[in-house]
Amino acid sequence: MNRLAKRGSETLIEMVATDDDIAVLTKFKSTNPEGEESNGPLYETNSNAGSELPSSSEGLSSTETTLLISDHQGTAKRFNLFLRRRLMFDKRQQSKDSIFFCDGIRRIDYVLSYIDDPKQEGDKKMERRKEFENNLLKAGLELETEDKKDSEDGKTYFIKIHAPWEVLTTYAEVLNIKMPIRENDIPPTMENPFECMFGPFRLPKEVMNPEPDYFTAPFSKQRQELFFIEDENTFFSPSVRNRIVYYILSRCPYGTEEGKKKFGIKRLLSNGTYTAAYPLHDCQYWKKSKCGNERYTLYTQWARFLNFYKEQPLDLIRRYYGERIGIYFAWLGFYTEMLFFAAVVGLICFIYGLITMTGNMSSIEICNESIGGEIIMCPLCDKNCEYWKLNTTCESSRYSHLFDNVATLFFAIFMGIWVTLFLEFWKRRQARLEYEWDLVDFEEEQQQLQLRPEYEAKCTLKKKNPVTQISLIIASMIAVIVYRLSVYAAFASLMEDTETLQPISSLLTPQLATSVTASCLNFVIIMILNFLYERIAVWITDMEIPRTHLEYENRLTMKMFLFQFVNYYSSCFYVAFFKGKFVGYPGAYTYMFNKWRNEECDPAGCLIELTTQLTIIMAGKQIWGNIQEAILPWVWNWWRRRRARTNSEKLYSRWEQDHALQSFGALGLFYEYLEMVIQFGFITLFVASFPLAPLLALMNNILEIRVDSWKLTTQYRRPVAAKAHSIGVWQEILNGMAVLSVVTNAFIVAFTSDMIPRLVYYYAYSTDPNSPMSGYINNSLSVFQTSDFPNEPGANSGTFTTCRYRDYRYPPDHEKKYLHTMQFWHILAAKMAFIIIMEHIVFIVKFFVAWMIPDVPAEVKARIKREKYLTIQILHEYELNKLKENLCNRTDYQVEKEVIATQGKRDLAQVMA
């Protein structure tokens, strides 16, 4: 089954790199008695040459630089054959889509590119490259250089890297990569009886299941014949190959500078020694290729928007891009599916508000000429504003009922339960993926746990105070509030005096006009500050110099999330919980900085303004996000290709095509998660004010899945494959937001909407049993005597003796003049009681649901135990067979001891299963 198992002898070969080519220095121990010719790699290293590589304490095994190859005759034949192929090969005959070396045999696993630097740093960069590439050769990798004369722009060199079999097997063992040992014969689960109903949403079976299911075990060079190796060229998938090569590149040294050992491709990219480093896509995305068609399949079956209603080929995504990207799309798809249920319920609540809008007693009284037309409201500002009639807010009060009705309470409670179901069912889905993708025993791979190259004392500059940077968030928020306060008065005066605005004044009140313009301004500020916050978060995290890759990513995630949380949600928190709450009353208004009078809510409540704020920011963010993710990458790639094509007759090779694409980057997936988590906050933290938020999120996510898949498949270089068994720290962030959402929605219903005051009036203060809500508007407005103004505002001052304002205070002729009435305290007590009751009900239901739903399905647990047992049995059989082969060379005592030990392992496995 395996050619390495048949070798009679093995030799060590040391490689030395020269400027022109590679000289192979061989030291022979013995020749192959069978004279068989090997198909192994051309370049290999001596174990002693690996002393320059990072030590085992940094995560490297002592076997990593010891690579075994075949005899002298096989090596000489392969070397001569390679020279003949190199001399005779005509590049024009090579396919533009080729992913192989010039010999057409060795697969390109990674590509490095660079441009000659004519500046003073050029010689230094050349020395770094020479040292780095020599060490890559010593590590066993094979290199092939494409001269700049052969590149389309005439100035870019390309270094193609191939990992031979010995390197792959060595590092597969170092990285503890699980490989197939036997096809899985466990019967599949019973099919869903309603499966036929989902036929239109399914993809072809060969797309959904690109490879059979296998029993797997961590790869071992000493037991290669155990593994299911049909072809050494395809045994390790391209994603595994590029992961192994990147592991070597990230730890390969390139010299010593300033007394410090330097290593890793990341540093060489940051200092300009290389311009790019990337694995190749397997083909062009728009047509099939002889080399591979996974990218083409992903484009046609997944990335096209016309397939928006079909399932995602998660197994193929995982095979091509790795588990880390696969788990992201699995989470995004599951989140979108769950949004469907929230969107339906939210749409029903909105329709309920639409149907009952005409029968809303509050808006009927406001619009009534004999009620709202007779109520004179106090001026909205202190100088140029006039007294105004309540019925001018007729239309806005009607529309506020769309979102401020009894369905609001129901939807807030529903979303508190929905978010729990979403998180719990995702845990089950994640557990199933862990089993299906062979990640049950997964621990963060060594690449993530190893020390970062940046983990050293490198900071010589004085650090800035992060608090100074963070204060920009508070400053920007205060600036928006000041804008709202100053513009509020301007709108109030303008809309009263300008005749041209009279036709729309009933639709666009000063409060609503202020909210709309402030929301648009706030959205622009958010987009600008996003650019700054990202760099601040990265800068602060870099200054901390986290020890491991995982620690770095977790710290950056928390900082970025906190920055974005304040950036996106601060204005919504202001409107929901502060606007209109600290206004004072006529003659004793409260002012910000003793200059700007605090905003008042609309007579129908502040909820409609919160809805406006949420809609503009959420919708604007989604539209701008899709423009950034779809249009900008396409334009950028088009421009780069246009500039690069100086000679259309030259060969535009596969590595050049991918070089023209954008880099996905180490944090590319991080920003995708951040975008979705911010959206998750909009549909949970403030959903009581906007039941249509889940519907907007659903429509966005349907587009988001196809945009992300399209750009990843067509506009970005292939990312390095990486393992992940969960969404990581984002799970904890989602859990925290789920708990916070219960509190925020309870406060929104209690303090932002007008529901509790209406309920208190309905049950305690209503005087008309036939129409309990009649008289509510008059009851909710207090009376102020205009003569009590220190300086009566408005051009029509002196016309009215009293005016009304929104509050519960005693009238001017009462002994407790302008103090809060008992009804105010009743409403406040009802609000606090509602918050406590709602929170307890939702939390009890949440915890009960979480307790009832196990994180891992019972069927998955049973299959995991069964598979573990069968895997151990297979390994046991292998060990027994090996033991039988060695019977003739062992004493009876040694054989009996090994048999007992092996049998003991099997018995233990049976007990555990």
ZAZA-996071 format. One record per residue (C-alpha): residue in three letters; x, y, z. Coordinates in pm, whole numbers, padded with zeros to 5 digits, always signed. Layout:
<gubas>
alaXYZ/...
</gubas>
This chain:
<gubas>
met+00000+00000+00000/asn+00286+00237+00074/arg+00614+00258-00110/leu+00806+00380+00195/ala+00721+00064+00380/lys+00894-00141+00107/arg+01227+00036+00110/gly+01523-00177+00200/ser+01745+00114+00293/glu+01725+00488+00344/thr+01982+00767+00309/leu+02016+01122+00427/ile+02086+01393+00169/glu+02209+01744+00242/met+02104+02031+00016/val+02312+02339-00062/ala+02161+02637-00253/thr+02365+02836-00507/asp+02285+03143-00712/asp+02226+02951-01034/asp+02072+02624-00934/ile+02071+02355-00669/ala+02368+02128-00615/val+02279+01793-00471/leu+02538+01650-00235/thr+02474+01290-00153/lys+02631+01065+00104/phe+02561+00698+00045/lys+02515+00430+00306/ser+02392+00149+00082/thr+02215+00096-00247/asn+01871-00042-00294/pro+01913-00416-00351/glu+01596-00429-00554/gly+01707-00137-00770/glu+01361+00016-00769/glu+01324+00374-00879/ser+01166+00618-00636/asn+00926+00896-00717/gly+01020+01093-00406/pro+01117+01459-00389/leu+01427+01600-00552/tyr+01550+01824-00269/glu+01593+01700+00084/thr+01789+01806+00391/asn+02025+01656+00640/ser+01902+01640+00998/asn+02216+01822+01111/ala+02132+02112+00883/gly+01819+02184+01076/ser+01997+02334+01376/glu+01902+02683+01262/leu+01531+02611+01284/pro+01333+02697+01597/ser+01395+02456+01881/ser+01148+02196+02001/ser+01056+02426+02287/glu+00896+02650+02027/gly+00671+02375+01903/leu+00902+02192+01658/ser+00969+01822+01681/ser+01323+01689+01659/thr+01211+01487+01358/glu+01094+01787+01159/thr+01420+01843+00977/thr+01514+01477+00932/leu+01381+01367+00597/leu+01440+01024+00454/ile+01482+00958+00084/ser+01565+00671-00142/asp+01892+00536-00277/his+02158+00696-00494/gln+02046+00541-00820/gly+01685+00655-00785/thr+01795+01006-00690/ala+02037+01035-00981/lys+01772+00918-01228/arg+01517+01163-01096/phe+01768+01449-01101/asn+01868+01381-01462/leu+01505+01348-01562/phe+01432+01681-01395/leu+01715+01856-01582/arg+01596+01718-01914/arg+01240+01832-01844/arg+01360+02175-01739/leu+01571+02220-02055/met+01313+02079-02294/phe+01000+02230-02147/asp+00839+02498-02360/lys+00649+02737-02137/arg+00407+02819-02413/gln+00284+02461-02396/gln+00197+02493-02027/ser-00168+02559-01953/lys-00252+02902-01820/asp-00432+02723-01541/ser-00141+02496-01448/ile-00077+02452-01078/phe+00244+02250-01124/phe+00614+02315-01158/cys+00760+02330-01508/asp+00804+01952-01501/gly+00425+01918-01490/ile+00446+01674-01196/arg+00518+01856-00873/arg+00221+02052-00743/ile+00262+02416-00641/asp+00164+02435-00276/tyr+00258+02796-00211/val+00382+03103-00399/leu+00605+03390-00287/ser+00650+03705-00494/tyr+00891+03997-00480/ile+01015+04294-00681/asp+01374+04416-00704/asp+01425+04715-00478/pro+01670+04967-00629/lys+01695+05157-00302/gln+01951+05105-00029/glu+01732+04842+00135/gly+01748+04629-00183/asp+02070+04447-00093/lys+01948+04380+00258/lys+01622+04236+00127/met+01811+04020-00122/glu+02024+03875+00160/arg+01713+03803+00363/arg+01551+03625+00070/lys+01863+03421+00000/glu+01894+03311+00362/phe+01523+03242+00391/glu+01506+03033+00073/asn+01818+02840+00169/asn+01655+02750+00500/leu+01338+02645+00319/leu+01548+02406+00112/lys+01710+02273+00427/ala+01361+02212+00566/gly+01295+01987+00266/leu+01080+02214+00050/glu+01142+02239-00324/leu+01158+02578-00495/glu+01126+02697-00852/thr+01177+03059-00957/glu+00989+03240-01232/asp+01209+03523-01361/lys+01061+03870-01391/lys+01111+03848-01770/asp+00843+03578-01773/ser+00593+03773-01563/glu+00335+03986-01731/asp+00432+04312-01563/gly+00801+04247-01634/lys+00914+04322-01277/thr+00774+04057-01042/tyr+00960+03739-00945/phe+00759+03437-00834/ile+00897+03162-00607/lys+00690+02844-00640/ile+00708+02603-00346/his+00638+02231-00346/ala+00620+02009-00037/pro+00740+01655-00118/trp+00601+01345+00044/glu+00862+01325+00318/val+00795+01682+00430/leu+00419+01628+00428/thr+00440+01310+00634/thr+00683+01465+00882/tyr+00476+01773+00951/ala+00145+01586+00939/glu+00276+01399+01241/val+00407+01717+01405/leu+00070+01892+01360/asn-00119+01581+01471/ile-00331+01583+01155/lys-00593+01310+01141/met-00593+01106+00820/pro-00823+00825+00696/ile-00749+00465+00790/arg-01065+00292+00668/glu-01398+00389+00515/asn-01668+00442+00775/asp-01921+00156+00765/ile-02149+00281+01046/pro-02505+00295+00906/pro-02625+00651+00844/thr-02905+00803+01045/met-03264+00754+00933/glu-03377+00995+00666/asn-03632+01263+00742/pro-03976+01146+00619/phe-04037+01500+00490/glu-03709+01504+00296/cys-03894+01510-00037/met-04041+01847+00055/phe-03694+02001+00073/gly-03584+01873-00267/pro-03584+02216-00438/phe-03353+02350-00167/arg-03097+02069-00195/leu-02774+02060-00393/pro-02652+01751-00583/lys-02516+01477-00359/glu-02169+01489-00514/val-02150+01859-00422/met-02274+01816-00067/asn-02058+01508+00001/pro-01739+01546-00207/glu-01560+01256-00034/pro-01655+00942+00162/asp-01664+00932+00540/tyr-01362+00761+00697/phe-01237+00638+01030/thr-00935+00856+01106/ala-00633+00858+01332/pro-00344+01101+01390/phe-00088+01046+01116/ser+00230+00857+01203/lys+00530+00808+00974/gln+00613+00483+01149/arg+00270+00336+01068/gln+00209+00461+00716/glu+00078+00128+00594/leu-00211+00167+00838/phe-00351+00464+00647/phe-00570+00462+00340/ile-00303+00576+00090/glu-00415+00507-00265/asp-00209+00785-00422/glu+00060+00986-00247/asn-00011+01285-00471/thr-00372+01310-00354/phe-00354+01160-00005/phe-00300+01506+00148/ser-00562+01748+00016/pro-00446+02088-00117/ser-00580+02263+00194/val-00374+02033+00420/arg-00068+02083+00199/asn-00084+02462+00209/arg-00143+02451+00584/ile+00174+02247+00632/val+00379+02474+00404/tyr+00254+02785+00583/tyr+00354+02627+00913/ile+00710+02591+00782/leu+00713+02942+00630/ser+00592+03100+00953/arg+00880+02946+01151/cys+01167+02950+00904/pro+01453+03184+01009/tyr+01618+03434+00778/gly+01902+03571+00987/thr+01990+03779+01288/glu+01935+04153+01307/glu+02018+04381+01598/gly+02121+04076+01797/lys+01778+03915+01764/lys+01688+03604+01569/lys+01440+03686+01294/phe+01206+03435+01139/gly+00869+03397+00972/ile+00713+03497+00641/lys+00490+03749+00817/arg+00789+03966+00905/leu+00928+03939+00555/leu+00599+04058+00415/ser+00573+04348+00658/asn+00926+04475+00582/gly+00879+04444+00204/thr+01121+04160+00143/tyr+00837+03973-00025/thr+00529+04140-00169/ala+00289+03848-00134/ala+00264+03490-00007/tyr-00035+03273-00090/pro-00154+02923-00187/leu-00305+02882-00533/his-00666+02836-00630/asp-00708+02505-00809/cys-00860+02651-01128/gln-01032+02951-01282/tyr-01371+02996-01124/trp-01567+03036-01448/lys-01457+02719-01629/lys-01354+02364-01551/ser-00992+02254-01543/lys-00802+01928-01570/cys-00612+02005-01248/gly-00913+02045-01020/asn-01262+02186-01018/glu-01350+02258-00657/arg-01331+02635-00706/tyr-01550+02609-01017/thr-01802+02395-00828/leu-01811+02641-00538/tyr-01872+02928-00779/thr-02148+02762-00978/gln-02327+02589-00689/trp-02267+02831-00401/ala-02145+03179-00496/arg-02413+03266-00751/phe-02698+03473-00612/leu-02960+03272-00804/asn-02880+02986-00562/phe-02980+03199-00261/tyr-03259+02958-00164/lys-03039+02647-00171/glu-02835+02495+00109/gln-02463+02558+00137/pro-02207+02287+00043/leu-02041+02302+00384/asp-01830+01989+00337/leu-01687+02124+00012/ile-01625+02464+00172/arg-01443+02292+00456/arg-01239+02079+00215/tyr-01134+02376+00003/tyr-01092+02653+00261/gly-01048+02464+00586/glu-01261+02416+00896/arg-01224+02772+01021/ile-01396+02929+00721/gly-01637+02635+00700/ile-01756+02688+01056/tyr-01817+03059+00984/phe-02045+02986+00689/ala-02219+02711+00887/trp-02289+02962+01166/leu-02398+03234+00923/gly-02632+02994+00745/phe-02784+02869+01070/tyr-02825+03225+01199/thr-03005+03318+00876/glu-03235+03016+00903/met-03330+03111+01259/leu-03388+03472+01153/phe-03668+03348+00929/phe-03884+03262+01233/ala-03810+03593+01406/ala-03883+03782+01082/val-04221+03612+01041/val-04330+03693+01396/gly-04198+04049+01365/leu-04387+04095+01038/ile-04708+03971+01204/cys-04661+04223+01487/phe-04606+04500+01233/ile-04919+04400+01040/tyr-05112+04403+01368/gly-04998+04760+01429/leu-05092+04854+01074/ile-05440+04707+01108/thr-05511+04869+01445/met-05355+05205+01353/thr-05686+05366+01254/gly-05852+05260+01580/asn-05582+05396+01808/met-05757+05626+02054/ser-05446+05835+02126/ser-05392+05933+01762/ile-05769+05984+01715/glu-05774+06239+01998/ile-05458+06411+01875/cys-05599+06442+01521/asn-05942+06553+01641/glu-05992+06927+01584/ser-06204+06960+01896/ile-05941+06789+02114/gly-05593+06806+01963/gly-05683+07120+01770/glu-05776+07298+02094/ile-05472+07194+02298/ile-05200+07460+02285/met-04852+07324+02347/cys-04564+07517+02503/pro-04287+07641+02266/leu-04018+07388+02174/cys-03731+07635+02222/asp-03663+07941+02432/lys-03636+08226+02180/asn-03779+08197+01829/cys-04033+07918+01872/glu-04405+07980+01893/tyr-04689+07808+02070/trp-04829+07527+01860/lys-05135+07304+01839/leu-05116+06936+01932/asn-05290+06819+01615/thr-04987+06923+01407/thr-04835+06593+01518/cys-05134+06396+01392/glu-04959+06186+01125/ser-04651+06109+01335/ser-04872+05990+01622/arg-05051+05752+01385/tyr-04727+05605+01255/ser-04586+05567+01606/his-04867+05321+01677/leu-04716+05087+01416/phe-04441+05006+01664/asp-04583+05120+01998/asn-04868+04879+02065/val-04945+04570+02268/ala-04766+04351+02013/thr-04445+04528+02114/leu-04458+04358+02453/phe-04526+04018+02301/phe-04243+04054+02049/ala-03994+04165+02315/ile-04069+03851+02519/phe-04063+03634+02207/met-03718+03763+02105/gly-03584+03695+02452/ile-03682+03330+02408/trp-03579+03321+02040/val-03224+03427+02114/thr-03194+03144+02368/leu-03326+02889+02120/phe-03085+03020+01858/leu-02780+02986+02082/glu-02879+02645+02219/phe-02966+02495+01882/trp-02643+02635+01740/lys-02450+02445+02007/arg-02619+02126+01887/arg-02547+02209+01524/gln-02186+02285+01615/ala-02153+01954+01798/arg-02281+01769+01492/leu-02028+01951+01273/glu-01750+01860+01516/tyr-01842+01496+01469/glu-01888+01512+01093/trp-01564+01708+01043/asp-01363+01491+01280/leu-01302+01765+01539/val-01435+01584+01847/asp-01097+01557+02016/phe-00975+01880+01867/glu-00760+02109+02073/glu-00641+02439+01933/glu-00383+02340+01677/gln-00020+02403+01752/gln-00004+02679+01497/gln-00252+02875+01708/leu-00095+02792+02043/gln+00268+02850+01950/leu+00444+03171+02036/arg+00382+03456+01797/pro+00694+03584+01619/glu+00606+03930+01753/tyr+00632+03803+02111/glu+00954+03975+02203/ala+01060+04306+02353/lys+01037+04527+02049/cys+00877+04849+02176/thr+01119+05140+02204/leu+00877+05426+02150/lys+00676+05588+02424/lys+00324+05449+02442/lys+00023+05672+02403/asn-00247+05653+02661/pro-00527+05427+02522/val-00778+05622+02733/thr-00697+05931+02524/gln-00781+05738+02210/ile-01096+05586+02351/ser-01218+05928+02460/leu-01286+06000+02093/ile-01594+05781+02124/ile-01735+05989+02409/ala-01642+06313+02234/ser-01814+06212+01913/met-02124+06104+02104/ile-02142+06438+02286/ala-02096+06617+01954/val-02396+06437+01805/ile-02608+06518+02112/val-02507+06884+02090/tyr-02600+06877+01722/arg-02940+06732+01809/leu-03006+06999+02071/ser-02902+07292+01851/val-03072+07167+01534/tyr-03386+07077+01729/ala-03453+07444+01803/ala-03367+07545+01448/phe-03611+07293+01299/ala-03882+07398+01542/ser-03850+07761+01434/leu-03799+07689+01062/met-04094+07456+01022/glu-04328+07704+01187/asp-04219+08011+00989/thr-04156+07866+00642/glu-04470+07837+00434/thr-04308+07598+00184/leu-04265+07341+00462/gln-04623+07359+00583/pro-04747+07073+00356/ile-04503+06829+00514/ser-04508+06967+00866/ser-04777+06719+00963/leu-04554+06430+00853/leu-04217+06567+00960/thr-04232+06716+01307/pro-03932+06900+01455/gln-03862+06598+01675/leu-03870+06360+01380/ala-03673+06594+01153/thr-03405+06623+01419/ser-03397+06247+01465/val-03366+06176+01091/thr-03087+06426+01025/ala-02904+06336+01347/ser-02926+05967+01258/cys-02779+06032+00913/leu-02502+06243+01062/asn-02438+05984+01328/phe-02414+05711+01062/val-02150+05909+00872/ile-01954+05965+01194/ile-01981+05593+01277/met-01835+05497+00939/ile-01548+05745+00981/leu-01472+05640+01336/asn-01483+05273+01239/phe-01172+05329+01031/leu-01001+05487+01331/tyr-01122+05241+01594/glu-00995+04940+01398/arg-00647+05082+01395/ile-00661+05184+01760/ala-00770+04833+01863/val-00494+04669+01656/trp-00239+04918+01785/ile-00331+04863+02152/thr-00327+04484+02107/asp+00012+04499+01934/met+00146+04706+02222/glu+00037+04432+02464/ile+00235+04174+02261/pro+00012+03871+02337/arg+00197+03545+02374/thr+00003+03322+02133/his-00200+03365+01815/leu-00515+03261+01999/glu-00456+03509+02279/tyr-00389+03787+02027/glu-00710+03720+01838/asn-00921+03698+02155/arg-00785+04026+02290/leu-00834+04203+01960/thr-01186+04064+01932/met-01289+04199+02271/lys-01137+04543+02206/met-01288+04575+01861/phe-01627+04462+01984/leu-01627+04710+02274/phe-01523+04993+02041/gln-01791+04904+01788/phe-02051+04845+02059/val-02014+05202+02182/asn-01979+05338+01829/tyr-02294+05178+01686/tyr-02523+05159+01987/ser-02447+05477+02185/ser-02691+05693+01987/cys-02963+05430+02021/phe-02903+05412+02397/tyr-02930+05791+02413/val-03266+05805+02235/ala-03401+05501+02421/phe-03299+05583+02777/phe-03199+05950+02805/lys-03389+06162+02555/gly-03696+06322+02710/lys-03616+06181+03056/phe-03436+06484+03202/val-03616+06774+03035/gly-03756+06959+03334/tyr-04068+07167+03274/pro-04149+07511+03126/gly-03973+07784+03318/ala-03731+07532+03472/tyr-03586+07340+03177/thr-03256+07154+03212/tyr-02969+07254+02984/met-02657+07082+02857/phe-02350+07293+02939/asn-02597+07563+03045/lys-02656+07642+02679/trp-02853+07378+02491/arg-03197+07283+02617/asn-03252+06907+02642/glu-03472+06744+02382/glu-03832+06651+02442/cys-04009+06344+02311/asp-04295+06364+02069/pro-04636+06379+02244/ala-04688+06022+02120/gly-04360+05906+02276/cys-03993+05859+02185/leu-04030+05510+02040/ile-04085+05630+01684/glu-03759+05826+01704/leu-03572+05519+01830/thr-03722+05326+01540/thr-03599+05592+01298/gln-03251+05591+01450/leu-03231+05211+01439/thr-03360+05187+01082/ile-03117+05443+00939/ile-02807+05307+01112/met-02891+04940+01057/ala-03001+04975+00695/gly-02720+05217+00614/lys-02461+04986+00762/gln-02591+04689+00564/ile-02597+04882+00235/trp-02251+05027+00287/gly-02118+04690+00401/asn-02235+04519+00083/ile-02081+04796-00127/gln-01751+04751+00055/glu-01757+04374+00024/ala-01879+04339-00335/ile-01813+04647-00545/leu-01486+04779-00400/pro-01292+04447-00427/trp-01411+04403-00785/val-01307+04758-00883/trp-00972+04721-00709/asn-00892+04388-00876/trp-01003+04522-01214/trp-00769+04820-01178/arg-00475+04603-01071/arg-00525+04369-01367/arg-00554+04667-01602/arg-00228+04816-01479/ala-00044+04481-01482/arg-00121+04380-01841/thr+00160+04554-02023/asn+00203+04277-02280/ser-00107+04077-02366/glu+00091+03816-02562/lys+00273+03691-02254/leu+00140+03404-02050/tyr-00091+03515-01769/ser-00023+03218-01543/arg-00220+03078-01253/trp+00014+03233-00994/glu-00009+03571-01169/gln-00388+03551-01182/asp-00402+03486-00809/his-00137+03752-00742/ala-00369+04010-00900/leu-00639+03925-00644/gln-00668+04076-00299/ser-00539+03910+00015/phe-00804+03780+00252/gly-00572+03854+00543/ala-00534+03697+00884/leu-00822+03908+01017/gly-01052+03871+00716/leu-01284+03632+00895/phe-01268+03844+01209/tyr-01437+04136+01031/glu-01707+03907+00892/tyr-01793+03785+01242/leu-01785+04141+01377/glu-02029+04260+01111/met-02277+03986+01195/val-02243+04026+01572/ile-02312+04400+01543/gln-02621+04314+01339/phe-02719+04059+01605/gly-02710+04343+01858/phe-02948+04554+01650/ile-03207+04277+01626/thr-03187+04183+01994/leu-03095+04488+02203/phe-03353+04725+02049/val-03592+04492+01872/ala-03888+04602+02086/ser-03879+04935+01902/phe-03859+04787+01552/pro-04022+04446+01489/leu-03911+04460+01125/ala-03540+04451+01223/pro-03519+04068+01192/leu-03675+04092+00845/leu-03414+04347+00734/ala-03141+04127+00881/leu-03281+03821+00704/met-03283+03991+00364/asn-02932+04124+00425/asn-02798+03784+00530/ile-02942+03605+00229/leu-02741+03851+00022/glu-02445+03842+00263/ile-02392+03467+00225/arg-02372+03495-00154/val-02161+03812-00144/asp-01913+03656+00100/ser-01896+03336-00104/trp-01861+03529-00430/lys-01580+03752-00311/leu-01399+03463-00141/thr-01421+03250-00455/thr-01355+03515-00720/gln-01198+03828-00570/tyr-00959+03699-00303/arg-00655+03479-00303/arg-00705+03141-00147/pro-00671+03171+00232/val-00446+02936+00424/ala-00652+02650+00565/ala-00689+02647+00942/lys-00878+02431+01188/ala-01147+02550+01427/his-01413+02356+01614/ser-01628+02654+01717/ile-01681+03024+01657/gly-01451+03091+01950/val-01485+03396+02172/trp-01777+03520+01961/gln-01994+03259+02136/glu-01934+03428+02470/ile-02006+03770+02320/leu-02336+03644+02178/asn-02429+03495+02516/gly-02356+03827+02686/met-02564+04021+02434/ala-02850+03774+02474/val-02864+03845+02848/leu-02827+04221+02797/ser-03106+04221+02537/val-03360+04108+02797/val-03274+04408+03013/thr-03268+04665+02731/asn-03599+04551+02581/ala-03765+04555+02922/phe-03647+04914+02974/ile-03755+05013+02621/val-04107+04883+02677/ala-04121+05045+03020/phe-03954+05383+02968/thr-03935+05451+02592/ser-04273+05331+02474/asp-04602+05471+02600/met-04746+05133+02692/ile-04714+05143+03072/pro-04867+05494+03110/arg-05157+05383+02891/leu-05209+05066+03095/val-05200+05262+03422/tyr-05457+05506+03283/tyr-05670+05218+03151/tyr-05690+05036+03486/ala-05663+05319+03740/tyr-05756+05660+03598/ser-06005+05602+03317/thr-06348+05759+03377/asp-06536+05629+03071/pro-06624+05257+03097/asn-06750+05250+02738/ser-06422+05391+02600/pro-06155+05340+02865/met-05877+05512+02667/ser-06069+05829+02586/gly-05925+06128+02766/tyr-05577+05974+02787/ile-05403+06249+02587/asn-05549+06525+02803/asn-05455+06328+03114/ser-05092+06284+03000/leu-05035+06658+02943/ser-04974+06898+03231/val-05073+07267+03242/phe-04828+07559+03263/gln-04914+07923+03320/thr-04736+08134+03059/ser-04685+08421+03300/asp-04446+08195+03494/phe-04196+08203+03205/pro-03888+08405+03304/asn-03880+08537+02946/glu-04183+08433+02747/pro-04062+08288+02413/gly-04217+08314+02068/ala-04351+08586+01846/asn-04704+08519+01967/ser-04621+08569+02334/gly-04904+08708+02540/thr-05166+08542+02321/phe-05221+08244+02553/thr-05246+08231+02930/thr-05167+07859+02960/cys-04992+07595+02754/arg-04952+07219+02784/tyr-04643+07001+02812/arg-04580+06628+02839/asp-04546+06531+03205/tyr-04744+06444+03516/arg-04726+06759+03733/tyr-04972+06959+03940/pro-05131+07264+03772/pro-05027+07621+03862/asp-05328+07673+04091/his-05245+07370+04306/glu-05063+07399+04637/lys-04799+07157+04504/lys-04749+07370+04195/tyr-04547+07195+03922/leu-04448+06904+04147/his-04500+06548+04029/thr-04848+06408+04080/met-04931+06078+04245/gln-05005+05936+03898/phe-04640+05996+03806/trp-04525+05779+04097/his-04785+05514+04016/ile-04655+05498+03659/leu-04293+05484+03777/ala-04377+05200+04017/ala-04559+05017+03739/lys-04258+05057+03510/met-04017+04917+03767/ala-04254+04631+03849/phe-04290+04553+03478/ile-03911+04542+03431/ile-03865+04304+03725/ile-04151+04077+03620/met-04056+04067+03251/glu-03690+04001+03325/his-03769+03720+03566/ile-04020+03556+03332/val-03785+03570+03033/phe-03480+03459+03231/ile-03666+03167+03386/val-03786+03057+03044/lys-03436+03107+02897/phe-03265+02897+03162/phe-03535+02631+03147/val-03501+02605+02767/ala-03121+02593+02795/trp-03151+02315+03055/met-03401+02118+02847/ile-03192+02125+02527/pro-02866+01928+02557/asp-02565+02081+02386/val-02479+01754+02209/pro-02756+01541+02052/ala-02785+01192+02202/glu-02749+01034+01858/val-02419+01220+01802/lys-02290+01109+02142/ala-02369+00746+02060/arg-02200+00767+01718/ile-01891+00929+01869/lys-01856+00647+02123/arg-01914+00383+01857/glu-01662+00537+01620/lys-01399+00567+01893/tyr-01441+00202+01978/leu-01414+00089+01614/thr-01109+00310+01558/ile-00933+00159+01858/gln-01028-00186+01731/ile-00872-00110+01392/leu-00555+00013+01559/his-00554-00297+01778/glu-00578-00524+01475/tyr-00292-00337+01313/glu-00074-00374+01620/leu-00151-00747+01640/asn-00054-00793+01276/lys+00271-00607+01332/leu+00329-00817+01640/lys+00288-01138+01440/glu+00548-01019+01190/asn+00800-00971+01467/leu+00735-01302+01647/cys+01044-01460+01505/asn+01264-01181+01639/arg+01123-01159+01990/thr+01137-01374+02301/asp+00823-01544+02427/tyr+00817-01319+02732/gln+00827-00999+02523/val+00551-01125+02293/glu+00326-01224+02583/lys+00383-00886+02748/glu+00288-00691+02432/val-00020-00909+02369/ile-00143-00847+02723/ala-00087-00471+02687/thr-00268-00459+02353/gln-00559-00667+02482/gly-00581-00436+02782/lys-00622-00134+02552/arg-00905-00308+02371/asp-01083-00405+02694/leu-01051-00048+02823/ala-01202+00086+02501/gln-01497-00153+02534/val-01560-00037+02891/met-01544+00332+02791/ala-01777+00277+02496/
</gubas>
